[in-house]
Amino acid sequence: MSLRLLYLIFSRLLGWFALLARSSASKDVELLVLRHEVAVLRRANPKPRFDWADRAYLAALVR
C-alpha cells in the first residue's frame, strides 16, 4: 500500500516537473489540440433536447 502511494506521488511530481520544463509554445499547442478535440466531441454528441414530457418527469423527480 505504501509503495503504491510513493509511486503515485513520485509519478505526479515527475509530471509537474515535466510541465515546468515545457515551453509556453508547446503548452499553447496542447491547448489548441484539446480545444479541437472538445469541439469534435461536441459535434459528435450533441446536447440532448428534452420535450415537455421529459421536463415534467425530471421536475417531478427533483421534488
Kinemage of the C-alpha trace (Angstrom):
@kinemage 1
@onewidth
@group {chain A} dominant
@subgroup {mainchain}
@vectorlist {calphas} color= white
{ca met a 1} P 0.000 0.000 0.000
{ca ser a 2} L 2.711 2.491 0.970
{ca leu a 3} L 4.820 1.512 -2.034
{ca arg a 4} L 1.913 2.289 -4.332
{ca leu a 5} L 1.383 5.645 -2.618
{ca leu a 6} L 5.058 6.524 -3.023
{ca tyr a 7} L 4.883 5.568 -6.693
{ca leu a 8} L 1.817 7.753 -7.256
{ca ile a 9} L 3.425 10.722 -5.502
{ca phe a 10} L 6.644 10.267 -7.453
{ca ser a 11} L 4.879 9.986 -10.806
{ca arg a 12} L 2.761 13.082 -10.056
{ca leu a 13} L 5.883 15.068 -9.124
{ca leu a 14} L 7.610 13.993 -12.324
{ca gly a 15} L 4.568 15.112 -14.307
{ca trp a 16} L 4.654 18.528 -12.631
{ca phe a 17} L 8.367 18.917 -13.311
{ca ala a 18} L 7.785 17.985 -16.945
{ca leu a 19} L 5.146 20.717 -17.183
{ca leu a 20} L 7.536 23.253 -15.698
{ca ala a 21} L 10.229 22.342 -18.214
{ca arg a 22} L 7.971 22.771 -21.262
{ca ser a 23} L 7.912 25.976 -23.225
{ca ser a 24} L 4.843 28.157 -23.435
{ca ala a 25} L 4.581 27.457 -27.176
{ca ser a 26} L 4.172 23.724 -26.591
{ca lys a 27} L 1.563 24.431 -23.902
{ca asp a 28} L -0.327 26.664 -26.351
{ca val a 29} L -0.266 23.938 -28.984
{ca glu a 30} L -1.586 21.413 -26.482
{ca leu a 31} L -4.428 23.773 -25.548
{ca leu a 32} L -5.360 24.190 -29.208
{ca val a 33} L -5.382 20.430 -29.734
{ca leu a 34} L -7.528 19.861 -26.649
{ca arg a 35} L -9.995 22.565 -27.704
{ca his a 36} L -10.256 20.951 -31.129
{ca glu a 37} L -10.917 17.547 -29.530
{ca val a 38} L -13.676 19.046 -27.377
{ca ala a 39} L -15.242 20.702 -30.424
{ca val a 40} L -15.198 17.418 -32.346
{ca leu a 41} L -16.748 15.541 -29.426
{ca arg a 42} L -19.488 18.149 -29.053
{ca arg a 43} L -20.356 17.801 -32.739
{ca ala a 44} L -20.418 14.017 -32.465
{ca asn a 45} L -22.588 14.001 -29.315
{ca pro a 46} L -24.899 16.991 -29.382
{ca lys a 47} L -26.700 18.117 -26.258
{ca pro a 48} L -29.969 16.196 -25.873
{ca arg a 49} L -33.191 18.116 -26.460
{ca phe a 50} L -35.909 17.491 -23.881
{ca asp a 51} L -39.574 17.726 -24.787
{ca trp a 52} L -42.245 18.821 -22.333
{ca ala a 53} L -42.851 15.287 -21.017
{ca asp a 54} L -39.178 14.792 -20.189
{ca arg a 55} L -39.021 18.125 -18.388
{ca ala a 56} L -42.164 17.320 -16.405
{ca tyr a 57} L -40.729 13.946 -15.402
{ca leu a 58} L -37.433 15.500 -14.292
{ca ala a 59} L -39.265 18.225 -12.348
{ca ala a 60} L -41.290 15.551 -10.557
{ca leu a 61} L -38.116 13.636 -9.688
{ca val a 62} L -36.479 16.732 -8.247
{ca arg a 63} L -39.392 17.359 -5.902
